[in-house]
Amino acid sequence: MNIGLIAHDSKKTLMQNFCIAYRGILSKHNLYATGTTGRLIEEVTNLNIHKYLAGPLGGKQQLGAQIAQNDIDALIFLREPSNPRPHDPDLNDVIRLCDMYNIPLATNLATAELIILAIDRGDLDWREMYR
């Protein structure tokens, strides 16, 4: 599976902790992340992550293109809904693409855990048939 990982600045530590907790599952898959998020995850987990540009510098567009080409099987986007920082990219277009192309999307820790455990059980293996 190809799993996308994005986190707003205030959620980057939470993303790191999530990836530490689920390192065993994540290590079996191809991981893609925006630049800073990917680097921070790599530093604490030693997972191999394909890094796009930083979100505000074009990373969200790179990820969006991969979603539109059906090359991402699930997206975990830990976002700050109440007080986003001015430089946090607006990812509503990426969320819309996930809806258009039926890409499972988690925007909080609870749904992220559900998606990762579903991937581990094989619940999303049907995605492989569409690539």
DSSP file (Angstrom, degrees, kcal/mol; ACC not computed):
  #  RESIDUE AA STRUCTURE BP1 BP2  ACC     N-H-->O    O-->H-N    N-H-->O    O-->H-N    TCO  KAPPA ALPHA  PHI   PSI    X-CA   Y-CA   Z-CA
    1    1 A M              0   0    0      0, 0.0    29,-2.4     0, 0.0     2,-0.6   0.000 360.0 360.0 360.0 147.3    0.0    0.0    0.0
    2    2 A N  E     -a   30   0A   0     27,-0.2    71,-3.0    29,-0.0    72,-1.3  -0.924 360.0-168.6-102.8 116.5    1.0    3.6   -0.6
    3    3 A I  E     -ab  31  74A   0     27,-3.1    29,-2.6    -2,-0.6     2,-0.3  -0.924   9.2-149.9-114.7 126.7    0.3    5.7    2.5
    4    4 A G  E     -ab  32  75A   0     70,-2.9    72,-2.9    -2,-0.5     2,-0.4  -0.751  10.5-165.1 -93.8 141.5    0.5    9.5    2.5
    5    5 A L  E     +ab  33  76A   0     27,-2.7    29,-1.1    -2,-0.3     2,-0.3  -0.991  15.2 161.3-130.8 124.1    1.4   11.3    5.7
    6    6 A I  E     + b   0  77A   0     70,-2.6    72,-2.3    -2,-0.4     2,-0.3  -0.993   8.0 178.8-138.9 144.2    0.8   15.1    6.3
    7    7 A A  E     - b   0  78A   0     -2,-0.3    72,-0.2    70,-0.2    30,-0.1  -0.971  27.2-126.1-147.3 133.5    0.7   17.0    9.6
    8    8 A H    >   -     0   0    0     70,-2.3     3,-2.2    -2,-0.3     4,-0.5  -0.345  45.2 -97.7 -64.7 160.2    0.3   20.7   10.4
    9    9 A D  G >  S+     0   0    0      1,-0.3     3,-1.2     2,-0.2     4,-0.4   0.861 124.1  53.5 -52.3 -43.1    3.1   22.1   12.5
   10   10 A S  G 3  S+     0   0    0      1,-0.2    -1,-0.3     2,-0.1     4,-0.2   0.621 113.6  44.6 -71.0 -10.2    1.1   21.8   15.8
   11   11 A K  G <> S+     0   0    0     -3,-2.2     4,-2.3    67,-0.2    -1,-0.2   0.327  82.0  98.1-113.1   4.7    0.5   18.1   15.0
   12   12 A K  H <> S+     0   0    0     -3,-1.2     4,-2.4    -4,-0.5     5,-0.1   0.894  84.8  49.0 -65.2 -40.0    4.0   17.0   13.9
   13   13 A T  H  > S+     0   0    0     -4,-0.4     4,-2.5     2,-0.2    -1,-0.2   0.900 110.5  51.8 -65.1 -39.1    5.0   15.5   17.2
   14   14 A L  H  > S+     0   0    0      2,-0.2     4,-2.5     1,-0.2    -2,-0.2   0.905 109.5  50.0 -61.6 -41.3    1.7   13.6   17.3
   15   15 A M  H  X S+     0   0    0     -4,-2.3     4,-2.6     2,-0.2    -2,-0.2   0.911 109.5  51.3 -63.6 -42.2    2.5   12.3   13.9
   16   16 A Q  H  X S+     0   0    0     -4,-2.4     4,-2.1     1,-0.2    -2,-0.2   0.940 111.8  46.5 -59.4 -46.9    6.0   11.2   15.0
   17   17 A N  H  X S+     0   0    0     -4,-2.5     4,-2.5     1,-0.2    -2,-0.2   0.886 111.0  52.6 -64.1 -39.0    4.5    9.4   18.0
   18   18 A F  H  X S+     0   0    0     -4,-2.5     4,-2.1     1,-0.2    -1,-0.2   0.930 110.6  47.4 -59.6 -46.2    1.9    7.7   15.8
   19   19 A C  H  < S+     0   0    0     -4,-2.6    -2,-0.2     1,-0.2    -1,-0.2   0.827 110.7  51.7 -69.5 -31.2    4.6    6.5   13.4
   20   20 A I  H >< S+     0   0    0     -4,-2.1     3,-1.1    -5,-0.2     4,-0.3   0.940 111.6  47.7 -64.7 -46.6    6.7    5.2   16.3
   21   21 A A  H 3< S+     0   0    0     -4,-2.5     3,-0.3     1,-0.3    -2,-0.2   0.855 122.8  32.9 -64.2 -36.1    3.6    3.3   17.7
   22   22 A Y  T >X S+     0   0    0     -4,-2.1     4,-2.9     1,-0.2     3,-0.6   0.058  79.5 121.4-110.6  24.1    2.7    1.8   14.3
   23   23 A R  H <> S+     0   0    0     -3,-1.1     4,-2.5     1,-0.2    -1,-0.2   0.874  71.3  58.3 -54.9 -41.4    6.3    1.5   12.9
   24   24 A G  H 34 S+     0   0    0     -4,-0.3    -1,-0.2    -3,-0.3     4,-0.2   0.870 113.4  37.7 -59.5 -39.1    5.9   -2.3   12.5
   25   25 A I  H X4 S+     0   0    0     -3,-0.6     3,-1.6     1,-0.2    -2,-0.2   0.926 116.0  51.6 -77.0 -47.7    2.9   -1.9   10.2
   26   26 A L  H >< S+     0   0    0     -4,-2.9     3,-2.0     1,-0.3    -2,-0.2   0.829  98.6  66.3 -61.0 -32.6    4.1    1.2    8.4
   27   27 A S  T 3< S+     0   0    0     -4,-2.5    -1,-0.3     1,-0.3    -2,-0.2   0.674  94.1  60.3 -65.4 -15.9    7.5   -0.5    7.6
   28   28 A K  T <  S+     0   0    0     -3,-1.6    -1,-0.3    -4,-0.2     2,-0.2   0.450 104.7  58.6 -87.1  -1.7    5.6   -3.0    5.3
   29   29 A H  S <  S-     0   0    0     -3,-2.0     2,-0.5    -4,-0.2   -27,-0.2  -0.757  89.3 -98.0-128.5 168.0    4.3   -0.2    3.1
   30   30 A N  E     -a    2   0A   0    -29,-2.4   -27,-3.1    -2,-0.2     2,-0.4  -0.782  41.8-155.8 -87.4 126.0    5.5    2.7    0.8
   31   31 A L  E     -ac   3  49A   0     17,-0.6    19,-2.9    -2,-0.5     2,-0.4  -0.867  13.1-175.4-111.8 137.8    5.3    6.0    2.7
   32   32 A Y  E     +ac   4  50A   0    -29,-2.6   -27,-2.7    -2,-0.4     2,-0.3  -0.989  12.2 163.7-129.9 136.9    5.0    9.4    1.2
   33   33 A A  E     -ac   5  51A   0     17,-2.3    19,-3.0    -2,-0.4   -27,-0.2  -0.988  42.2 -95.4-149.8 156.5    5.0   12.7    3.1
   34   34 A T     >  -     0   0    0    -29,-1.1     4,-3.0    -2,-0.3    20,-0.3  -0.389  57.8 -94.1 -67.1 158.4    5.5   16.4    2.7
   35   35 A G  H  > S+     0   0    0     18,-1.5     4,-2.3     1,-0.2     5,-0.2   0.839 116.8  35.2 -48.9 -60.3    9.1   17.5    3.3
   36   36 A T  H  > S+     0   0    0      1,-0.2     4,-2.5     2,-0.2    -1,-0.2   0.918 119.2  50.2 -67.1 -43.6    9.3   18.5    6.9
   37   37 A T  H  > S+     0   0    0      1,-0.2     4,-2.2     2,-0.2    -1,-0.2   0.930 112.3  48.6 -59.4 -45.7    6.8   15.9    8.2
   38   38 A G  H  X S+     0   0    0     -4,-3.0     4,-2.6     1,-0.2    -2,-0.2   0.911 111.2  49.3 -61.5 -44.3    8.7   13.2    6.3
   39   39 A R  H  X S+     0   0    0     -4,-2.3     4,-2.2    -5,-0.3    -1,-0.2   0.921 111.4  48.9 -62.1 -44.5   12.1   14.3    7.7
   40   40 A L  H  X S+     0   0    0     -4,-2.5     4,-1.2     2,-0.2    -1,-0.2   0.883 112.1  48.7 -64.7 -38.5   10.8   14.4   11.3
   41   41 A I  H  X S+     0   0    0     -4,-2.2     4,-1.8    -5,-0.2     3,-0.5   0.931 110.6  51.0 -66.1 -44.8    9.2   11.0   11.0
   42   42 A E  H  X S+     0   0    0     -4,-2.6     4,-2.2     1,-0.2    -2,-0.2   0.891 104.7  58.3 -58.6 -40.1   12.4    9.5    9.5
   43   43 A E  H  < S+     0   0    0     -4,-2.2    -1,-0.2     1,-0.2    -2,-0.2   0.848 116.5  31.6 -60.0 -36.1   14.5   11.0   12.4
   44   44 A V  H  < S+     0   0    0     -4,-1.2    -1,-0.2    -3,-0.5    -2,-0.2   0.629 131.4  29.2 -99.9 -14.0   12.5    9.2   15.1
   45   45 A T  H  < S-     0   0    0     -4,-1.8    -3,-0.2     2,-0.1    -2,-0.2   0.641  83.5-134.1-119.6 -19.2   11.6    5.9   13.3
   46   46 A N     <  +     0   0    0     -4,-2.2     2,-0.2    -5,-0.4    -4,-0.2   0.666  54.0 151.4  63.3  17.4   14.2    5.1   10.7
   47   47 A L        -     0   0    0     -6,-0.4     2,-0.7     1,-0.1    -1,-0.2  -0.505  52.6-115.7 -73.5 148.4   11.4    4.5    8.2
   48   48 A N        -     0   0    0     -2,-0.2   -17,-0.6    -3,-0.1     2,-0.4  -0.788  41.2-178.8 -87.5 118.0   12.1    5.1    4.6
   49   49 A I  E     -c   31   0A   0     -2,-0.7     2,-0.6   -19,-0.1   -17,-0.2  -0.970  29.1-135.3-125.5 129.1    9.8    7.9    3.4
   50   50 A H  E     -c   32   0A   0    -19,-2.9   -17,-2.3    -2,-0.4     2,-0.5  -0.730  33.0-150.8 -77.0 120.0    9.5    9.4    0.0
   51   51 A K  E     -c   33   0A   0     -2,-0.6   -17,-0.2   -19,-0.2   -16,-0.1  -0.832  12.1-163.6-104.4 127.9    9.5   13.1    0.7
   52   52 A Y        -     0   0    0    -19,-3.0     7,-0.1    -2,-0.5   -14,-0.1  -0.220  45.6 -70.9 -81.5-176.2    7.8   15.7   -1.4
   53   53 A L  S    S-     0   0    0      1,-0.2   -18,-1.5   -19,-0.1    -1,-0.2  -0.264  72.0 -73.2 -64.0 165.7    8.5   19.4   -1.2
   54   54 A A    > > -     0   0    0    -20,-0.3     5,-2.3   -19,-0.2     3,-1.4  -0.339  53.7-106.1 -59.0 148.9    7.3   21.1    2.0
   55   55 A G  G > >S+     0   0    0      1,-0.3     3,-1.3     4,-0.2     5,-1.3   0.882 118.3  43.2 -47.5 -54.0    3.5   21.6    2.0
   56   56 A P  G 3 5S+     0   0    0      0, 0.0    -1,-0.3     0, 0.0    -2,-0.1   0.651 110.6  58.7 -71.5 -11.9    3.5   25.3    1.3
   57   57 A L  G < 5S-     0   0    0     -3,-1.4    -2,-0.2    32,-0.0    -3,-0.1   0.242 137.1 -68.9-101.3  13.2    6.2   25.0   -1.3
   58   58 A G  T <>5S+     0   0    0     -3,-1.3     4,-2.1    -4,-0.2    -3,-0.2   0.319 101.3 115.8 121.5  -6.8    4.4   22.6   -3.6
   59   59 A G  H  ><S+     0   0    0     -5,-2.3     4,-2.5     1,-0.2    -4,-0.2   0.870  77.7  53.7 -61.9 -37.4    4.2   19.4   -1.6
   60   60 A K  H  ><S+     0   0    0     -5,-1.3     4,-2.4    -6,-0.3    -1,-0.2   0.869 109.1  49.2 -67.3 -33.7    0.5   19.5   -1.3
   61   61 A Q  H  > S+     0   0    0     -6,-0.3     4,-2.3     2,-0.2    -2,-0.2   0.886 110.2  51.1 -70.3 -38.2    0.2   19.8   -5.1
   62   62 A Q  H  X S+     0   0    0     -4,-2.1     4,-1.7     2,-0.2    -2,-0.2   0.927 113.3  44.9 -63.0 -43.9    2.6   16.8   -5.5
   63   63 A L  H  X S+     0   0    0     -4,-2.5     4,-2.3     1,-0.2    -2,-0.2   0.917 111.1  53.8 -64.9 -43.2    0.5   14.7   -3.2
   64   64 A G  H  X S+     0   0    0     -4,-2.4     4,-2.6     1,-0.2    -2,-0.2   0.887 107.1  51.6 -59.0 -40.2   -2.7   15.8   -4.9
   65   65 A A  H  X S+     0   0    0     -4,-2.3     4,-1.4     1,-0.2    -1,-0.2   0.896 109.2  49.9 -64.4 -39.3   -1.3   14.7   -8.3
   66   66 A Q  H  <>S+     0   0    0     -4,-1.7     5,-2.9     2,-0.2     6,-0.5   0.878 111.1  49.3 -67.9 -36.7   -0.4   11.3   -6.9
   67   67 A I  H ><5S+     0   0    0     -4,-2.3     3,-2.0     1,-0.2    -2,-0.2   0.934 109.1  52.1 -64.4 -45.9   -4.0   11.0   -5.4
   68   68 A A  H 3<5S+     0   0    0     -4,-2.6    -1,-0.2     1,-0.3    -2,-0.2   0.779 108.1  51.8 -63.4 -26.4   -5.5   12.0   -8.7
   69   69 A Q  T 3<5S-     0   0    0     -4,-1.4    -1,-0.3    -5,-0.2    -2,-0.2   0.329 116.7-116.6 -89.9   7.0   -3.4    9.3  -10.5
   70   70 A N  T < 5S+     0   0    0     -3,-2.0    -3,-0.2    -5,-0.1    -2,-0.1   0.811  78.8 127.7  63.0  32.7   -4.7    6.8   -7.9
   71   71 A D      < +     0   0    0     -5,-2.9     2,-0.5    -6,-0.1    -4,-0.2   0.411  53.7  71.7 -99.5  -0.3   -1.2    6.2   -6.6
   72   72 A I        -     0   0    0     -6,-0.5   -69,-0.2    -5,-0.2     3,-0.1  -0.972  55.7-173.1-116.1 131.3   -2.1    6.8   -2.9
   73   73 A D  S    S+     0   0    0    -71,-3.0     2,-0.3    -2,-0.5   -70,-0.2   0.708  72.2   4.2 -96.0 -23.8   -4.1    4.1   -1.1
   74   74 A A  E     -b    3   0A   0    -72,-1.3   -70,-2.9    29,-0.2     2,-0.4  -0.973  62.6-150.5-158.9 148.4   -4.7    6.0    2.2
   75   75 A L  E     -bd   4 105A   0     29,-2.6    31,-2.7    -2,-0.3     2,-0.6  -0.989   2.4-165.2-128.4 129.4   -3.9    9.4    3.6
   76   76 A I  E     +bd   5 106A   0    -72,-2.9   -70,-2.6    -2,-0.4     2,-0.5  -0.960  14.6 174.7-111.5 115.1   -3.3   10.4    7.2
   77   77 A F  E     -b    6   0A   0     29,-3.3     2,-0.9    -2,-0.6   -70,-0.2  -0.884  13.5-165.3-125.2  96.4   -3.5   14.2    7.6
   78   78 A L  E     +b    7   0A   0    -72,-2.3   -70,-2.3    -2,-0.5     2,-0.3  -0.741  26.0 178.6 -84.7 109.7   -3.2   15.3   11.2
   79   79 A R        -     0   0    0     28,-0.9    -2,-0.0    -2,-0.9    28,-0.0  -0.723  38.2-123.9-117.5 161.7   -4.4   18.9   11.0
   80   80 A E        +     0   0    0     -2,-0.3   -71,-0.1     1,-0.2    -2,-0.0  -0.870  30.6 178.0-100.7  98.8   -5.0   21.8   13.3
   81   81 A P  S    S+     0   0    0      0, 0.0    -1,-0.2     0, 0.0     0, 0.0   0.799  72.9  41.0 -77.1 -27.2   -8.7   22.6   12.7
   82   82 A S  S    S+     0   0    0      1,-0.2    -2,-0.1     0, 0.0     0, 0.0   0.870 128.0  15.8 -93.7 -36.8   -9.1   25.5   15.2
   83   83 A N  S    S+     0   0    0      2,-0.0    -1,-0.2     0, 0.0     2,-0.0  -0.457  71.4 179.7-136.5  64.4   -6.0   27.6   14.9
   84   84 A P        -     0   0    0      0, 0.0    -5,-0.0     0, 0.0   -76,-0.0  -0.371  32.9-114.8 -65.3 146.1   -4.0   26.8   11.8
   85   85 A R    >   -     0   0    0      1,-0.1     3,-1.7     4,-0.1    -5,-0.1  -0.461  26.4-110.0 -77.2 154.3   -0.8   28.8   11.4
   86   86 A P  T 3  S+     0   0    0      0, 0.0    -1,-0.1     0, 0.0     0, 0.0   0.819 118.7  47.7 -56.6 -32.4   -0.6   31.2    8.5
   87   87 A H  T 3  S+     0   0    0      2,-0.1     3,-0.0     3,-0.0    -2,-0.0   0.538  82.7 109.9 -89.3  -5.4    2.0   29.1    6.6
   88   88 A D  S <  S-     0   0    0     -3,-1.7   -80,-0.1     1,-0.1     2,-0.0  -0.558  77.7-117.2 -66.1 126.0    0.0   25.8    7.1
   89   89 A P        -     0   0    0      0, 0.0     2,-0.8     0, 0.0    -1,-0.1  -0.350  17.7-117.3 -68.4 146.2   -1.2   24.9    3.7
   90   90 A D        -     0   0    0      1,-0.1     3,-0.4   -34,-0.0     4,-0.1  -0.748  32.8-177.8 -79.9 114.6   -4.9   24.8    3.0
   91   91 A L     >  +     0   0    0     -2,-0.8     4,-2.3     1,-0.2     3,-0.3   0.111  45.7 114.2-105.8  21.5   -5.5   21.1    2.1
   92   92 A N  H  > S+     0   0    0      1,-0.2     4,-2.4     2,-0.2    -1,-0.2   0.851  78.0  55.4 -59.7 -32.9   -9.2   21.2    1.4
   93   93 A D  H  > S+     0   0    0     -3,-0.4     4,-2.0     2,-0.2    -1,-0.2   0.864 107.4  49.0 -68.3 -34.2   -8.4   20.5   -2.3
   94   94 A V  H  > S+     0   0    0     -3,-0.3     4,-2.2     2,-0.2    -2,-0.2   0.904 111.0  50.0 -68.9 -41.2   -6.5   17.3   -1.2
   95   95 A I  H  X S+     0   0    0     -4,-2.3     4,-1.9     1,-0.2    -2,-0.2   0.916 109.9  51.4 -61.1 -42.9   -9.4   16.3    1.0
   96   96 A R  H  X S+     0   0    0     -4,-2.4     4,-2.5     1,-0.2    -2,-0.2   0.900 108.0  52.0 -61.3 -41.9  -11.7   16.8   -2.0
   97   97 A L  H  X S+     0   0    0     -4,-2.0     4,-2.5     2,-0.2    -1,-0.2   0.899 106.3  53.8 -62.5 -40.2   -9.5   14.7   -4.2
   98   98 A C  H  <>S+     0   0    0     -4,-2.2     5,-2.5     1,-0.2     4,-0.4   0.911 110.9  46.7 -59.7 -41.3   -9.6   11.9   -1.6
   99   99 A D  H ><5S+     0   0    0     -4,-1.9     3,-0.7     3,-0.2    -2,-0.2   0.907 112.5  49.6 -66.1 -41.5  -13.4   12.1   -1.7
  100  100 A M  H 3<5S+     0   0    0     -4,-2.5    -2,-0.2     1,-0.2    -1,-0.2   0.877 120.0  35.4 -64.8 -38.5  -13.5   12.1   -5.5
  101  101 A Y  T 3<5S-     0   0    0     -4,-2.5    -1,-0.2    -5,-0.2    -2,-0.2   0.220 109.4-115.6-105.5  13.7  -11.2    9.1   -5.9
  102  102 A N  T < 5 +     0   0    0     -3,-0.7    -3,-0.2    -4,-0.4    -4,-0.1   0.893  54.8 162.6  55.4  45.6  -12.4    7.1   -2.8
  103  103 A I      < -     0   0    0     -5,-2.5    -1,-0.2    -6,-0.2   -29,-0.2  -0.861  44.5-115.9 -94.2 121.0   -9.1    7.3   -1.0
  104  104 A P        -     0   0    0      0, 0.0   -29,-2.6     0, 0.0     2,-0.4  -0.353  38.9-166.7 -57.3 133.4   -9.5    6.5    2.8
  105  105 A L  E     -d   75   0A   0    -31,-0.2     2,-0.5   -29,-0.1   -29,-0.2  -0.988  16.1-166.5-132.5 129.3   -8.6    9.7    4.7
  106  106 A A  E     +d   76   0A   0    -31,-2.7   -29,-3.3    -2,-0.4     3,-0.1  -0.961   9.7 175.4-112.4 131.9   -7.9   10.2    8.4
  107  107 A T        +     0   0    0     -2,-0.5   -28,-0.9   -31,-0.2     2,-0.3   0.292  69.1  36.0-115.7   7.4   -7.9   13.8    9.8
  108  108 A N  S  > S-     0   0    0    -30,-0.1     4,-2.1     1,-0.1     5,-0.2  -0.955  90.0 -99.3-150.9 169.5   -7.4   12.8   13.4
  109  109 A L  H  > S+     0   0    0     -2,-0.3     4,-2.3     1,-0.2     5,-0.2   0.860 115.6  55.9 -62.0 -39.6   -5.6   10.2   15.5
  110  110 A A  H  > S+     0   0    0      1,-0.2     4,-1.8     2,-0.2    -1,-0.2   0.934 112.6  40.3 -62.3 -47.3   -8.6    8.0   16.1
  111  111 A T  H  > S+     0   0    0      2,-0.2     4,-2.5     1,-0.2    -1,-0.2   0.829 111.2  58.9 -73.1 -29.1   -9.4    7.6   12.4
  112  112 A A  H  X S+     0   0    0     -4,-2.1     4,-2.5     2,-0.2    -2,-0.2   0.930 107.0  47.3 -61.1 -44.5   -5.6    7.2   11.6
  113  113 A E  H  X S+     0   0    0     -4,-2.3     4,-2.4     2,-0.2     5,-0.2   0.906 110.9  51.8 -63.5 -41.7   -5.5    4.3   14.0
  114  114 A L  H  X S+     0   0    0     -4,-1.8     4,-2.1     1,-0.2    -2,-0.2   0.923 111.8  46.4 -60.6 -44.5   -8.6    2.7   12.4
  115  115 A I  H  X S+     0   0    0     -4,-2.5     4,-2.5     2,-0.2    -2,-0.2   0.925 112.7  48.7 -66.2 -44.5   -7.1    3.1    8.9
  116  116 A I  H  X S+     0   0    0     -4,-2.5     4,-2.2     1,-0.2    -1,-0.2   0.911 113.6  46.6 -63.8 -41.8   -3.7    1.7    9.8
  117  117 A L  H  X S+     0   0    0     -4,-2.4     4,-1.9     2,-0.2    -1,-0.2   0.868 111.5  52.2 -68.2 -35.2   -5.2   -1.3   11.6
  118  118 A A  H  X>S+     0   0    0     -4,-2.1     5,-2.3    -5,-0.2     4,-1.0   0.907 109.1  50.0 -65.2 -41.6   -7.5   -1.9    8.6
  119  119 A I  H ><5S+     0   0    0     -4,-2.5     3,-0.7     1,-0.2    -2,-0.2   0.924 109.7  51.3 -60.7 -44.2   -4.5   -1.9    6.3
  120  120 A D  H 3<5S+     0   0    0     -4,-2.2    -1,-0.2     1,-0.2    -2,-0.2   0.860 109.8  49.3 -63.4 -35.8   -2.8   -4.4    8.5
  121  121 A R  H 3<5S-     0   0    0     -4,-1.9    -1,-0.2    -5,-0.1    -2,-0.2   0.648 117.4-112.9 -76.1 -15.5   -5.8   -6.7    8.5
  122  122 A G  T X<5S+     0   0    0     -4,-1.0     3,-1.6    -3,-0.7     4,-0.2   0.553  74.7 135.7  93.9   9.2   -6.0   -6.5    4.7
  123  123 A D  T 3 <S+     0   0    0     -5,-2.3     3,-0.3     1,-0.3    -4,-0.2   0.741  75.0  44.7 -63.7 -22.5   -9.3   -4.6    4.7
  124  124 A L  T >  S+     0   0    0     -6,-0.5     3,-2.1     1,-0.2     4,-0.3   0.223  75.0 110.7-107.0  14.7   -8.1   -2.2    2.0
  125  125 A D  G X   +     0   0    0     -3,-1.6     3,-1.6     1,-0.3     4,-0.5   0.757  63.8  76.2 -60.2 -23.0   -6.5   -4.8   -0.3
  126  126 A W  G >  S+     0   0    0     -3,-0.3     3,-0.9     1,-0.3     4,-0.4   0.763  81.5  69.9 -58.0 -23.7   -9.2   -4.0   -2.8
  127  127 A R  G X  S+     0   0    0     -3,-2.1     3,-1.4     1,-0.2    -1,-0.3   0.830  86.7  65.5 -63.7 -30.8   -7.3   -0.8   -3.6
  128  128 A E  G X  S+     0   0    0     -3,-1.6     3,-1.1    -4,-0.3    -1,-0.2   0.808  92.9  61.4 -62.0 -29.2   -4.6   -2.9   -5.2
  129  129 A M  G <  S+     0   0    0     -3,-0.9    -1,-0.3    -4,-0.5    -2,-0.2   0.712 100.1  55.1 -70.6 -19.1   -7.0   -4.0   -7.9
  130  130 A Y  G <         0   0    0     -3,-1.4    -1,-0.2    -4,-0.4    -2,-0.2   0.346 360.0 360.0 -99.6   6.3   -7.5   -0.4   -9.1
  131  131 A R    <         0   0    0     -3,-1.1    -1,-0.2    -4,-0.2    -2,-0.1   0.424 360.0 360.0-102.7 360.0   -3.8    0.4   -9.7
